[in-house]
Amino acid sequence: MSVSVAIAPFRDLAVPGVDIRVFEGGTDLPDGADEAELYVPPYDFALVHMEQMARMPKLRVVQTLTAGYEHVLPYLPAGVTLCNARGVHDASTAELAVGLMLASLRGIDEFARAQPSGEWLFAPRLSLADRTVLIVGHGSIGQALERRLAGFEVEVVRVARRPRAGVHTMAELPGLLPDADVVVLLVPLTPETERLVDAGFLARMHDGAVLVNVARGRVVDTDALLAELEAGRLRAALDVTEPEPLPAQHPLWRAPGCLISPHVGGATSAFLPRARRLVVEQLTRFVAGEPLRNVVVSR
């Protein structure tokens, strides 16, 4: 079996029974990649890597290194199974979500901006303790976030697409928003979640609440969020934006109460070892004819 792995740090990967061809991206596939039955695109959203799939006639499985997979769907060949990287980004993204909510509530971004001019911005700030944190998308990363919040003395409210014990449904979300001090977005980007956070959603959040987006930028209506930020009614901490990368002159950069990080939720030292473990496990399962993990599309 041949597998094409498009990420250089996997160059030393070895799985019995698998001929691994590693390349570092670009338009040139390595020799033998046209024999690949399983393809692991790089950890990015570059169009060229999606287009590579059309040049692999024997392709049977695509294993992304991202949890989201909306960028792959338009290029997935017929009959090819798609698996995502559920679990790989749990630690990194959950850590960032906690950091963003703490930074926003405690004003850490304001302190950083004041440091070069030597301003001493002493003032009482909100604590994360005693807040209600609403997790919209209580999947793998949402559960990891809740574990990390366990010591912060918060009340966690959970919302997911599929109902289960202790977890509210998306239909209940409008009634939960008014009581949430922090709303964390962790939903995948789908037709149902695109612009989920619109003017009506934001209007239900109480004054001073914080919106944390570590999902996808298109889950939020940017214009509606800007209106709330410029009015000073809400705060936001965004790891993802629409558009992305955010142009230098975009008003979000200068909106009051808005903290922005450049889509770094999964980009930490925790990524590579977890990604390697997943790829090795998937290849081992594939060779053995066992069910694959994280199947999101089966054709």
C-alpha positions in Angstrom: 0.0 0.0 0.0 1.2 3.5 -0.8 0.4 6.6 1.2 1.3 10.2 0.3 2.0 12.3 3.4 2.3 16.0 2.6 4.1 17.2 5.7 7.9 17.2 6.1 8.1 16.4 9.9 6.6 12.9 9.1 9.7 12.1 6.9 10.9 9.5 9.4 7.4 7.9 9.8 7.5 4.1 9.5 4.5 1.7 9.5 4.9 -1.9 8.5 3.4 -2.7 5.1 3.1 0.9 4.1 5.2 2.7 1.4 5.2 6.3 2.6 6.0 9.1 0.2 6.5 12.4 1.9 6.5 15.8 0.2 6.6 19.4 1.4 3.7 20.8 -0.5 3.8 22.8 -3.7 2.6 21.5 -7.0 5.0 18.6 -7.4 3.9 15.2 -6.0 6.7 12.8 -5.1 7.4 9.8 -7.4 4.8 7.1 -6.8 2.2 9.4 -5.3 -0.1 8.4 -8.1 -0.3 5.0 -6.4 -1.3 6.5 -3.1 -4.4 5.0 -1.5 -4.4 7.3 1.5 -3.5 11.0 1.5 -2.6 13.2 4.5 -2.7 16.9 3.4 -0.5 19.4 5.2 -1.8 21.3 8.2 -3.0 24.3 6.3 -5.9 25.4 4.0 -3.9 25.9 0.8 -6.0 25.2 -2.4 -3.0 23.4 -4.1 -3.1 20.6 -1.5 -6.8 20.0 -2.1 -6.3 19.9 -5.8 -3.6 17.2 -5.4 -6.4 14.6 -4.7 -7.5 14.7 -8.3 -4.1 13.4 -9.3 -4.3 10.3 -7.2 -6.5 7.8 -9.1 -6.2 5.1 -6.5 -7.1 7.3 -3.6 -9.4 5.7 -1.0 -8.9 7.7 2.2 -8.1 11.4 3.0 -6.9 12.0 6.6 -6.8 15.7 7.5 -4.7 17.2 10.2 -7.4 19.7 10.9 -10.5 19.2 13.0 -12.5 21.2 10.5 -12.9 19.8 7.1 -15.2 22.2 5.2 -12.2 23.2 3.0 -11.7 19.6 1.8 -15.3 18.7 0.9 -15.5 20.5 -2.5 -12.4 18.6 -3.7 -13.1 15.1 -2.2 -13.2 12.6 -5.1 -16.3 10.4 -5.4 -15.9 7.2 -3.4 -13.2 8.5 -1.1 -13.6 8.4 2.7 -12.7 11.5 4.7 -11.4 11.4 8.3 -10.7 14.5 10.4 -8.2 15.1 13.2 -10.6 14.9 16.1 -8.6 14.8 19.3 -5.4 16.2 17.8 -6.2 19.8 18.6 -8.1 19.4 21.9 -5.3 20.4 24.2 -4.0 23.4 22.2 -7.3 24.9 21.3 -8.8 24.4 24.8 -5.7 26.1 26.3 -6.1 29.0 23.9 -9.8 29.4 24.7 -9.0 29.7 28.4 -6.2 32.1 27.7 -8.4 34.3 25.5 -11.3 34.5 28.0 -8.8 35.3 30.8 -7.0 37.9 28.8 -10.3 39.6 27.8 -11.9 39.6 31.3 -8.7 40.7 33.0 -7.6 43.3 30.4 -4.3 41.6 29.7 -4.3 42.9 26.1 -4.8 46.4 27.3 -1.9 46.0 29.7 0.4 44.8 26.9 -0.5 47.8 24.7 0.2 50.2 27.6 3.6 48.7 28.5 5.7 50.4 25.8 4.5 53.9 27.0 4.8 52.9 30.7 1.1 53.4 31.6 0.0 51.9 34.9 -3.6 50.9 34.2 -4.7 49.9 37.6 -8.5 49.3 37.9 -10.7 46.4 39.1 -11.3 43.8 36.5 -13.7 40.9 36.1 -12.5 37.5 37.3 -13.3 34.3 35.5 -14.3 32.9 38.9 -18.1 33.0 39.4 -18.8 33.5 35.7 -21.1 31.3 33.6 -19.3 29.9 30.6 -21.5 28.7 27.7 -19.8 26.2 25.4 -21.5 26.2 22.0 -20.2 22.9 20.5 -19.5 20.4 23.3 -17.6 18.0 21.2 -14.0 16.7 21.7 -12.5 20.2 22.1 -15.5 21.5 24.1 -15.0 18.6 26.6 -11.3 19.4 26.8 -12.1 23.0 27.5 -14.5 22.0 30.3 -11.8 19.9 31.9 -9.5 22.8 31.9 -12.1 25.1 33.4 -12.7 22.7 36.3 -10.5 24.7 38.7 -11.7 28.1 37.8 -14.9 28.1 39.9 -17.2 28.7 36.9 -20.5 27.3 35.9 -20.3 25.5 32.6 -23.4 25.2 30.3 -23.1 22.9 27.4 -24.7 23.0 24.0 -24.3 20.5 21.2 -26.0 19.4 17.9 -27.0 16.0 19.4 -28.8 15.9 22.7 -27.4 13.9 25.6 -27.5 13.9 29.4 -26.4 17.3 30.7 -26.0 18.9 27.3 -28.5 21.3 25.8 -29.6 21.2 22.1 -29.0 24.0 19.6 -32.7 24.7 19.7 -32.3 25.8 23.4 -29.4 28.1 22.7 -31.4 31.4 22.4 -32.8 30.9 25.9 -29.3 30.2 27.4 -27.5 33.2 26.0 -28.9 35.9 28.4 -27.3 34.2 31.4 -23.9 33.6 29.9 -20.9 35.8 30.9 -18.6 34.1 28.4 -19.8 32.4 25.2 -17.2 30.1 23.5 -17.8 29.0 19.9 -16.5 25.5 19.1 -18.9 24.4 16.4 -17.8 23.1 13.0 -18.5 25.3 10.0 -21.6 23.8 8.2 -24.5 25.4 6.4 -26.4 25.3 9.7 -23.7 27.1 11.7 -22.5 29.7 9.1 -23.4 33.1 10.6 -25.0 31.3 13.6 -23.8 34.3 15.6 -25.9 37.0 13.9 -27.4 40.3 15.2 -30.2 38.4 17.0 -27.7 36.0 18.7 -25.6 38.9 19.9 -28.6 40.9 21.1 -29.5 38.1 23.5 -26.0 38.3 25.2 -26.1 40.5 28.2 -24.1 43.8 28.4 -20.4 43.2 29.1 -20.5 39.5 28.0 -17.5 38.1 26.1 -17.7 36.2 22.8 -14.7 33.8 22.3 -14.4 32.3 18.8 -12.0 29.4 18.4 -14.2 27.7 15.7 -14.3 29.4 12.3 -14.6 33.0 11.3 -17.7 32.5 9.2 -19.7 31.2 12.2 -19.9 34.9 13.2 -21.5 37.8 11.2 -18.6 40.2 11.3 -20.7 43.3 10.7 -23.1 42.4 13.5 -20.2 41.8 15.9 -18.5 45.1 14.9 -21.7 47.0 15.7 -21.8 45.5 19.2 -18.1 46.1 19.8 -18.2 49.7 18.6 -21.2 50.4 20.8 -19.1 49.1 23.8 -21.8 46.6 24.8 -19.9 43.3 24.2 -16.3 42.2 24.2 -14.7 39.6 21.9 -11.7 37.4 21.8 -11.2 35.9 18.3 -8.7 33.3 17.1 -10.6 33.1 13.8 -12.1 35.9 11.7 -14.0 36.5 8.4 -12.1 37.4 6.3 -8.9 35.5 7.1 -6.1 36.6 7.3 -7.7 39.8 8.5 -6.6 42.7 6.3 -4.4 45.3 8.1 -7.1 48.0 7.7 -10.0 46.0 8.8 -12.0 47.7 11.6 -11.9 44.6 13.8 -8.3 45.3 14.5 -9.2 48.6 16.2 -12.7 47.7 17.6 -12.9 48.5 21.3 -12.9 45.4 23.5 -11.7 43.1 20.7 -8.7 40.8 21.2 -7.4 39.0 18.1 -5.0 36.1 17.7 -4.0 34.8 14.2 -5.7 31.4 14.0 -3.2 29.7 16.3 -5.6 27.5 18.2 -3.9 24.3 17.1 -0.4 25.6 16.2 1.6 24.6 19.3 4.2 22.1 20.3 1.3 19.7 21.3 0.2 19.3 17.6 2.9 17.2 16.0 3.1 14.3 18.5 -0.7 13.9 18.5 -0.9 14.2 14.7 1.8 11.5 14.3 0.0 9.2 16.7 -3.2 9.6 14.7 -1.6 9.1 11.3 0.3 6.0 12.6 -2.9 4.5 14.1 -4.9 5.2 10.9 -2.3 3.7 8.6 -2.1 0.6 10.9 -5.9 0.3 10.8 -6.0 0.8 7.1 -3.4 -1.9 6.4 -5.2 -4.3 8.7 -8.6 -3.6 7.2 -9.9 -2.3 10.5 -12.4 0.5 10.9 -10.8 4.0 10.7 -11.1 6.6 13.4 -12.9 10.0 12.9 -14.7 9.2 9.7 -16.8 12.2 8.8 -17.6 11.4 5.1 -18.0 7.8 3.8 -18.7 7.5 0.1 
